[in-house]
Amino acid sequence: MTNNELRELRKNVISVMKSFELEGFVYTEEEKRVFDKIASGEISTAQAREIFKRMP
């Protein structure tokens, strides 16, 4: 992934998170860590989805 792609990905992840927060959703610290990994390109959204499915 290029620097521009990573920057755009990070921007999109932050935008989505803020949108949900405006609706009243409160993220757990664990959820924030997963989103951080998505934003850094460390994991894919498919991998994150599997992680979220296993969360209580």
C-alpha positions, -999 to +999 in steps of 0.1 A: +000+000+000+014+034-009+016+063+016-013+081-002-034+050+000-026+046+037-034+083+043-068+079+025-076+047+044-068+064+077-090+094+068-119+071+058-116+050+090-116+082+112-146+095+092-166+064+097-159+062+134-168+099+139-200+094+120-211+065+144-200+086+174-223+114+163-251+089+163-243+081+200-221+049+195-193+045+221-164+024+210-146+001+235-108+003+237-106-031+220-127-018+191-106+013+188-074-009+186-090-029+158-099+002+138-063+015+144-050-017+128-073-012+098-062+025+095-026+015+095-030-012+069-020-038+094-052-058+089-079-059+062-115-050+067-123-087+062-099-096+090-114-069+113-149-083+106-138-117+118-123-101+150-155-081+156-176-113+152-157-129+181-161-100+204-186-103+232 
